[in-house]
Amino acid sequence: MKLVTFFIEFRLKIKQYKIAFIFLFLFWFGGFLFFLTTEPNQNVWVIFLYSLTVRSPMDAGDFANLYSLLWPILLEVIVFGFIIGELLEKYNPIITSRVLASHKKNHTVIIGYHHLSKRIIESCLKCKRSFCLIEDDEEAVEDLINAGQPIVVGDATETTNLTLANIKQAKEVFINVGDVRVAIICTEKIRKMNPEVPIYVRVFEDHVQEYLRQPPLNAFPFSTSKWTMEDIDKWTKDKMGVAIVIGRDSLTHRIAYHISTQPDREVFLFDDEHDGIEFEVNERLHIINEFARFLSDLRAHVNMEHVSQVFICWKRDSEFDELLYLTAKIHLRYPFIRVFVRVFDEELVELVKKYNAKTFSSSTRAFKMLQKEVPPDSAICLRNK
């Protein structure tokens, strides 16, 4: 990989200096023709040495002396300046990553850099499978770019960026974006560029899944929250008491609604960004449009003595401190409450488990489910150890 990156960077540098090298060649060629004309008695080898100023004619005129003065300067500025100044200087890594992506063939294309995408990339790296990523947030993929991975920074709905990812020769495509519009546009454009490539699209809405599943798109739509709900159903089945659900996304809303449909259950959903959910709200589902950071935030609306389960479904990395604090406080003050915490970083699981909390990851669950759906030649196919 490092050798390939070096040659790509070298080619880009040569391309950048193309005009300067053309000018240098024309200047030398003009000098060569001049000496060839003014020194007819000399052979071609001697004329060549004159043009390089390795030798000088015995009776050199003003033009020959001027040429001998300018040629070393141009040679030093253009050639040695290129070698010493540019080759020792790191080239724009974004351009290098983009070129690396365009050279990929029979590879896995990932669109959108989120937790599920990270697991797919980790699988590609572990199994040494070729891949490239399209992501419009440069800061989010900065580490991958600096590591020399094939990344196309830009809008995945633009045909230019899909072309840079060499979609026409891709083996499989995973679309993991939160915007339904982007997911649909990408699927339609990819299918036109490559009628055969398998396309796996993360999308929540049932009607959108149905649209993507039909010809000519023939994509495989999936919902990470629906797959995770299989575990949630096991944890909430035949349970009693009040439940608290904290979070903002579709999985959070799905959990709250699911529990509210169970007999003799009451649910308090704490969502500070939305005042409604995708499902039909019933009288046992109460939506609190507040950010629940402390126990006092919960007590203001719920009698904690009646609570049997708490689901904390935050997914922002910056909120893990609040998550850990709230989990610890519930365990300390209300040890009879069963707490379920969504985490994405496996290294954080043990910290949460110290407080007798059950951890789960929608991206881990989705990755395992996808491994069952992909063909044997997929980069993420489950392989026997």
ZIFENKA-V87420 format. One record per residue. N is the residue number from 1. RES is the residue in one small letter. PHI is phi in radians with two decimals (999 if undefined). NEAR is the number of other ideal C-beta (glycine too) atoms within 10 Angstrom. D_LAST is the distance of its C-alpha to the last C-alpha in whole Angstrom. Layout:
BEGIN
[[N,RES,PHI,NEAR,D_LAST] [N,RES,PHI,NEAR,D_LAST]]
END
This chain:
BEGIN
[[1,m,999,10,26] [2,k,-1.11,6,29] [3,l,-1.16,7,30] [4,v,-1.10,13,30] [5,t,-1.07,18,32] [6,f,-1.06,14,34] [7,f,-1.18,9,36] [8,i,-1.15,20,36] [9,e,-1.09,21,37] [10,f,-1.10,13,40] [11,r,-1.11,11,40] [12,l,-1.13,16,41] [13,k,-1.17,16,44] [14,i,-1.06,12,45] [15,k,-1.10,9,46] [16,q,-1.15,13,47] [17,y,-1.66,16,50] [18,k,-1.01,10,51] [19,i,-1.10,9,54] [20,a,-1.11,15,55] [21,f,-1.22,13,54] [22,i,-1.11,10,56] [23,f,-1.09,12,59] [24,l,-1.09,17,58] [25,f,-1.13,10,58] [26,l,-1.12,10,61] [27,f,-1.12,17,63] [28,w,-1.14,18,62] [29,f,-1.12,11,63] [30,g,-1.10,12,67] [31,g,-1.14,21,67] [32,f,-1.07,16,66] [33,l,-1.13,12,69] [34,f,-1.08,17,72] [35,f,-1.20,24,71] [36,l,-1.14,15,71] [37,t,-1.41,9,74] [38,t,-1.48,16,76] [39,e,-2.16,17,76] [40,p,-1.19,8,76] [41,n,-1.50,5,77] [42,q,-1.63,16,73] [43,n,-1.37,8,71] [44,v,-1.10,9,67] [45,w,-1.12,8,65] [46,v,-1.18,15,68] [47,i,-1.04,22,68] [48,f,-1.11,16,64] [49,l,-1.18,14,65] [50,y,-1.03,24,68] [51,s,-1.16,21,65] [52,l,-1.60,14,63] [53,t,1.09,17,66] [54,v,-1.24,9,65] [55,r,-2.18,15,69] [56,s,-2.28,14,72] [57,p,-1.06,16,75] [58,m,-1.07,6,78] [59,d,-1.96,8,80] [60,a,-1.08,16,77] [61,g,-1.56,11,79] [62,d,-1.10,7,78] [63,f,-1.13,12,75] [64,a,-1.09,19,73] [65,n,-1.17,12,74] [66,l,-1.14,11,72] [67,y,-1.07,21,69] [68,s,-1.12,16,69] [69,l,-1.41,10,69] [70,l,-1.41,13,66] [71,w,-1.02,17,64] [72,p,-1.07,11,62] [73,i,-1.17,9,62] [74,l,-1.09,14,60] [75,l,-1.07,16,58] [76,e,-1.19,11,57] [77,v,-1.15,13,57] [78,i,-1.47,16,55] [79,v,-1.32,14,53] [80,f,-1.20,10,52] [81,g,-1.11,13,52] [82,f,-1.14,16,49] [83,i,-1.14,11,47] [84,i,-1.35,11,48] [85,g,-1.37,10,48] [86,e,-1.57,17,46] [87,l,-1.17,12,43] [88,l,-1.52,7,43] [89,e,-1.87,8,43] [90,k,-1.17,9,40] [91,y,-1.38,17,40] [92,n,-0.94,11,39] [93,p,-1.17,18,36] [94,i,-1.14,17,36] [95,i,-1.14,14,37] [96,t,-1.07,20,35] [97,s,-1.09,25,32] [98,r,-1.15,21,34] [99,v,-1.16,18,34] [100,l,-1.01,21,31] [101,a,-1.11,23,30] [102,s,-1.18,15,32] [103,h,-1.59,13,31] [104,k,-1.31,19,27] [105,k,-2.45,10,27] [106,n,0.88,12,24] [107,h,-2.11,23,23] [108,t,-1.67,23,22] [109,v,-1.88,29,25] [110,i,-1.97,28,25] [111,i,-1.97,30,28] [112,g,1.65,23,29] [113,y,-1.88,20,28] [114,h,-2.28,18,27] [115,h,-1.07,18,24] [116,l,-1.17,25,22] [117,s,-1.08,23,23] [118,k,-1.04,17,22] [119,r,-1.17,21,18] [120,i,-1.15,24,18] [121,i,-1.12,23,19] [122,e,-1.05,12,17] [123,s,-1.16,21,14] [124,c,-1.08,20,16] [125,l,-1.16,13,16] [126,k,-1.13,9,13] [127,c,-1.58,12,12] [128,k,1.00,7,15] [129,r,-1.76,19,17] [130,s,-1.29,15,20] [131,f,-2.66,23,22] [132,c,-2.61,27,25] [133,l,-2.17,27,27] [134,i,-1.99,28,30] [135,e,-2.61,25,32] [136,d,-1.53,19,36] [137,d,-1.66,10,36] [138,e,-1.07,12,36] [139,e,-1.12,8,35] [140,a,-1.17,14,32] [141,v,-1.93,23,30] [142,e,-1.03,14,32] [143,d,-1.13,9,29] [144,l,-1.16,18,27] [145,i,-1.12,21,31] [146,n,-1.14,12,31] [147,a,-1.44,13,28] [148,g,1.41,18,29] [149,q,-1.45,21,26] [150,p,-1.32,27,28] [151,i,-2.20,26,30] [152,v,-1.89,29,33] [153,v,-1.53,22,35] [154,g,2.80,18,37] [155,d,-1.29,15,38] [156,a,-1.23,25,35] [157,t,-1.40,20,38] [158,e,-1.42,16,40] [159,t,-1.04,11,39] [160,t,-1.04,9,39] [161,n,-1.24,21,36] [162,l,-1.16,26,34] [163,t,-1.16,14,36] [164,l,-1.07,20,35] [165,a,-1.43,29,31] [166,n,0.93,21,31] [167,i,-1.02,25,31] [168,k,-1.05,12,32] [169,q,-1.99,14,29] [170,a,-1.34,25,26] [171,k,-1.57,20,23] [172,e,-2.84,22,23] [173,v,-2.31,25,25] [174,f,-2.03,26,24] [175,i,-1.82,25,28] [176,n,-2.13,24,28] [177,v,-2.07,22,31] [178,g,-1.50,13,34] [179,d,-1.60,13,37] [180,v,-1.09,13,37] [181,r,-1.03,10,39] [182,v,-1.11,17,37] [183,a,-1.06,26,34] [184,i,-1.19,19,37] [185,i,-1.07,15,38] [186,c,-1.08,28,35] [187,t,-1.07,24,34] [188,e,-1.14,15,37] [189,k,-1.19,17,37] [190,i,-1.13,25,34] [191,r,-1.13,20,34] [192,k,-1.21,13,37] [193,m,-1.36,17,36] [194,n,-2.52,19,33] [195,p,-1.16,9,33] [196,e,-1.89,7,30] [197,v,-1.15,17,27] [198,p,-1.17,17,25] [199,i,-2.11,24,27] [200,y,-1.93,22,25] [201,v,-2.11,26,28] [202,r,-1.47,23,28] [203,v,-2.66,24,32] [204,f,-1.58,21,33] [205,e,-1.16,13,36] [206,d,-1.12,11,36] [207,h,-1.19,8,39] [208,v,-1.24,18,37] [209,q,-1.04,18,34] [210,e,-1.10,10,36] [211,y,-1.10,15,37] [212,l,-1.22,22,34] [213,r,-1.34,13,33] [214,q,-1.39,10,36] [215,p,-1.11,6,37] [216,p,-1.57,8,37] [217,l,-1.23,17,35] [218,n,0.89,14,32] [219,a,-1.55,25,30] [220,f,-1.91,16,27] [221,p,-1.42,22,29] [222,f,-2.61,19,27] [223,s,-2.16,21,28] [224,t,-1.12,26,26] [225,s,-1.21,20,29] [226,k,-1.15,17,29] [227,w,-1.14,17,25] [228,t,-1.16,23,26] [229,m,-1.11,18,29] [230,e,-1.11,10,27] [231,d,-1.30,14,26] [232,i,-1.04,19,29] [233,d,-1.07,13,31] [234,k,-1.15,8,29] [235,w,-1.32,15,31] [236,t,-1.85,20,34] [237,k,-1.11,8,35] [238,d,1.08,6,38] [239,k,-1.63,14,38] [240,m,-2.13,12,42] [241,g,1.60,15,44] [242,v,-1.42,21,44] [243,a,-2.08,29,41] [244,i,-2.00,26,41] [245,v,-2.16,28,38] [246,i,-2.14,29,38] [247,g,2.83,22,37] [248,r,-2.36,18,38] [249,d,-1.66,19,36] [250,s,-1.13,19,35] [251,l,-1.12,25,33] [252,t,-1.02,24,35] [253,h,-1.14,24,38] [254,r,-1.14,22,36] [255,i,-1.09,28,35] [256,a,-1.08,27,39] [257,y,-1.15,19,40] [258,h,-1.05,18,37] [259,i,-1.18,25,39] [260,s,-1.17,22,42] [261,t,-1.49,13,42] [262,q,-1.40,17,41] [263,p,-1.13,7,44] [264,d,1.05,8,46] [265,r,-2.07,19,44] [266,e,-2.33,18,45] [267,v,-2.21,23,43] [268,f,-2.03,22,44] [269,l,-1.72,27,42] [270,f,-1.77,25,43] [271,d,-2.36,23,42] [272,d,-1.47,14,45] [273,e,-1.97,9,44] [274,h,-2.18,14,45] [275,d,-1.88,9,48] [276,g,-2.77,10,46] [277,i,-2.31,17,43] [278,e,-1.29,11,42] [279,f,-1.80,15,42] [280,e,-1.24,9,46] [281,v,-1.39,14,47] [282,n,-1.95,10,48] [283,e,-1.21,7,50] [284,r,-1.63,17,48] [285,l,-1.93,22,46] [286,h,-1.93,16,47] [287,i,-1.75,18,47] [288,i,-1.87,19,47] [289,n,-1.52,12,48] [290,e,-2.46,14,47] [291,f,-1.60,16,44] [292,a,-1.55,26,43] [293,r,-1.82,17,43] [294,f,-2.10,13,45] [295,l,-1.07,16,46] [296,s,-1.08,9,49] [297,d,-1.15,16,48] [298,l,-1.35,24,46] [299,r,-1.09,11,49] [300,a,-1.12,11,52] [301,h,-2.23,13,50] [302,v,-2.30,20,49] [303,n,-1.42,9,50] [304,m,-1.12,16,47] [305,e,-1.19,10,48] [306,h,-1.70,10,47] [307,v,-1.48,20,43] [308,s,-1.95,16,40] [309,q,-2.45,22,38] [310,v,-2.27,25,37] [311,f,-1.96,26,35] [312,i,-1.85,25,34] [313,c,-2.07,25,33] [314,w,-1.10,21,34] [315,k,-2.32,20,31] [316,r,-1.45,10,33] [317,d,-1.05,10,32] [318,s,-1.22,7,36] [319,e,-1.77,14,36] [320,f,-1.18,18,34] [321,d,-1.06,10,36] [322,e,-1.12,17,38] [323,l,-1.06,23,35] [324,l,-1.14,19,35] [325,y,-1.11,13,39] [326,l,-1.15,24,39] [327,t,-1.08,23,36] [328,a,-1.11,16,38] [329,k,-1.16,15,41] [330,i,-1.12,23,40] [331,h,-1.12,15,39] [332,l,-1.28,10,42] [333,r,-1.58,11,44] [334,y,-2.34,16,43] [335,p,-1.13,10,40] [336,f,-1.36,9,40] [337,i,-1.46,20,39] [338,r,-1.53,19,35] [339,v,-1.87,21,34] [340,f,-2.06,22,31] [341,v,-2.19,26,30] [342,r,-1.51,23,28] [343,v,-2.28,23,26] [344,f,-2.01,19,24] [345,d,-1.71,12,24] [346,e,-1.05,10,21] [347,e,-1.20,7,23] [348,l,-1.62,16,26] [349,v,-1.06,15,24] [350,e,-1.10,9,25] [351,l,-1.10,18,29] [352,v,-1.31,22,29] [353,k,-1.13,14,28] [354,k,-1.02,11,31] [355,y,-1.80,17,33] [356,n,1.03,13,32] [357,a,-1.72,23,31] [358,k,-1.59,14,28] [359,t,-1.77,18,26] [360,f,-2.63,18,24] [361,s,-2.38,22,23] [362,s,-1.18,25,24] [363,s,-1.26,21,22] [364,t,-1.12,18,19] [365,r,-1.08,18,20] [366,a,-1.12,22,21] [367,f,-1.09,21,18] [368,k,-1.15,14,15] [369,m,-1.21,15,18] [370,l,-1.11,24,18] [371,q,-1.03,15,15] [372,k,-1.45,8,16] [373,e,-1.70,13,19] [374,v,-1.39,18,18] [375,p,-1.24,9,18] [376,p,-1.06,7,15] [377,d,-1.54,10,16] [378,s,-1.20,21,16] [379,a,-1.20,22,15] [380,i,-1.96,23,14] [381,c,-1.04,16,12] [382,l,-1.22,13,9] [383,r,-2.02,9,6] [384,n,-1.24,3,4] [385,k,-1.40,3,0]]
END
